[in-house]
């Protein structure tokens, strides 16, 4: 169930706000992966559904925010949509 949707949306906002997109360099830094390694924007668009992104994301949402798997799936889907829009708007 998603009764604490307001909390979940706050989590989503926080993760989005901590994601740094550098359009000039074409790089993106995620709060849930090793910050010293920016990813290229194109790699995000191609690989966001694979474990290098999804597994750290699941771990981060669970450990930092106590979300269930169902909640994390919702946050992950929305997060990807939001970041994709940001990338497309910025390019």
C-alpha positions as a Python dict, from the first residue, in 0.01 Angstrom:
ca = {
    (1, 'X'): (0, 0, 0),
    (2, 'X'): (109, 355, -61),
    (3, 'X'): (-63, 533, 226),
    (4, 'X'): (248, 732, 311),
    (5, 'X'): (264, 875, -39),
    (6, 'X'): (349, 1222, 88),
    (7, 'X'): (661, 1083, 257),
    (8, 'X'): (750, 884, -53),
    (9, 'X'): (718, 1196, -270),
    (10, 'X'): (946, 1382, -28),
    (11, 'X'): (1203, 1103, -64),
    (12, 'X'): (1175, 1131, -441),
    (13, 'X'): (1226, 1510, -423),
    (14, 'X'): (1531, 1466, -204),
    (15, 'X'): (1697, 1212, -434),
    (16, 'X'): (1623, 1429, -738),
    (17, 'X'): (1761, 1740, -567),
    (18, 'X'): (2080, 1554, -474),
    (19, 'X'): (2131, 1434, -830),
    (20, 'X'): (2369, 1671, -1006),
    (21, 'X'): (2337, 1705, -1383),
    (22, 'X'): (2626, 1884, -1554),
    (23, 'X'): (2509, 1962, -1906),
    (24, 'X'): (2837, 2123, -2014),
    (25, 'X'): (3038, 1812, -1930),
    (26, 'X'): (2751, 1578, -2017),
    (27, 'X'): (2783, 1413, -1678),
    (28, 'X'): (2552, 1312, -1399),
    (29, 'X'): (2633, 1235, -1035),
    (30, 'X'): (2395, 1024, -827),
    (31, 'X'): (2358, 1041, -448),
    (32, 'X'): (2327, 663, -431),
    (33, 'X'): (2648, 568, -613),
    (34, 'X'): (3014, 650, -564),
    (35, 'X'): (3021, 1029, -596),
    (36, 'X'): (3374, 1036, -733),
    (37, 'X'): (3262, 879, -1059),
    (38, 'X'): (3024, 1083, -1272),
    (39, 'X'): (2830, 891, -1531),
    (40, 'X'): (2777, 1021, -1881),
    (41, 'X'): (2423, 1136, -1952),
    (42, 'X'): (2399, 890, -2240),
    (43, 'X'): (2498, 601, -2014),
    (44, 'X'): (2218, 695, -1776),
    (45, 'X'): (1967, 695, -2059),
    (46, 'X'): (2086, 356, -2182),
    (47, 'X'): (2156, 174, -1858),
    (48, 'X'): (1923, 308, -1590),
    (49, 'X'): (1720, -15, -1586),
    (50, 'X'): (2021, -235, -1520),
    (51, 'X'): (2181, -328, -1185),
    (52, 'X'): (2461, -68, -1182),
    (53, 'X'): (2187, 188, -1126),
    (54, 'X'): (1899, -6, -979),
    (55, 'X'): (2078, -207, -711),
    (56, 'X'): (2249, 87, -537),
    (57, 'X'): (1922, 280, -569),
    (58, 'X'): (1726, 5, -391),
    (59, 'X'): (1988, -20, -115),
    (60, 'X'): (1995, 359, -72),
    (61, 'X'): (1617, 396, -48),
    (62, 'X'): (1592, 110, 196),
    (63, 'X'): (1880, 211, 424),
    (64, 'X'): (1836, 588, 414),
    (65, 'X'): (1457, 613, 406),
    (66, 'X'): (1323, 271, 511),
    (67, 'X'): (1117, 222, 198),
    (68, 'X'): (967, -113, 100),
    (69, 'X'): (1042, -272, -235),
    (70, 'X'): (703, -167, -370),
    (71, 'X'): (767, 193, -264),
    (72, 'X'): (1116, 185, -408),
    (73, 'X'): (983, 64, -743),
    (74, 'X'): (746, 359, -754),
    (75, 'X'): (1019, 608, -657),
    (76, 'X'): (1261, 454, -910),
    (77, 'X'): (1014, 480, -1198),
    (78, 'X'): (931, 841, -1116),
    (79, 'X'): (1296, 927, -1057),
    (80, 'X'): (1399, 794, -1397),
    (81, 'X'): (1118, 989, -1568),
    (82, 'X'): (1216, 1312, -1392),
    (83, 'X'): (1588, 1277, -1467),
    (84, 'X'): (1517, 1186, -1829),
    (85, 'X'): (1307, 1501, -1863),
    (86, 'X'): (1584, 1710, -1707),
    (87, 'X'): (1840, 1567, -1946),
    (88, 'X'): (1619, 1620, -2248),
    (89, 'X'): (1531, 1976, -2142),
    (90, 'X'): (1894, 2064, -2080),
    (91, 'X'): (2043, 1935, -2401),
}
